[in-house]
């Protein structure tokens, strides 16, 4: 079963993603589901803290820039993982760690050869 989000969280996250579509296109990110989920998670944190209706905005500028960077990184990593180029692991003591698969290593070799 997937995550369940508050309707207001879904609405705000969808609006953010819609307004940032061109930003994601610059990074050649076409599947926005990971970015959408990332913002939904961040907005859920704000909801729990009671900051979703903040008159000064939900995120300050630094916080929003960090969210944009992290959502791009998450989207790229998940895309590479879906393609089989990287895999990840995590445990209760560490953050998620990514590493190249054999397929990813072969792809890197091919890319290097094409650049020579």
C-alpha positions, 0 to 999 in steps of 0.5 A: 500500500502506498503513502496516503497524503492529506488532500491539501498536501496533494493540492499544494504539491501538484501546484508546485510541480506544475509551476516548476515543469520548465525547471525540470525540463532543463534537467531532462526530467520527464517523469515528475512522480518522484519530484511530486512525492518528494514535495508531498513528503516535505509538505506533510512535514510542514502539515505536521508542524502546523506550518502549512498555512503560514502567511509568510509562505510555506518555505523560505527561499533557502529551504525552497532552493534546497527542496528543488535541488533534492527533488532533482537529485532524487528524480535522477537517482530513481530514474537511473535505478529504474534503468538498472544503472544503479542500485541502493541500500540503507539500514537503520544506521545509514542514509540510502547509499547508491552504487553502480550495477554491472550494467551501469559500469558497462554503460559508463565504459561505453560512454567513455569510449564514445567521448574518445 
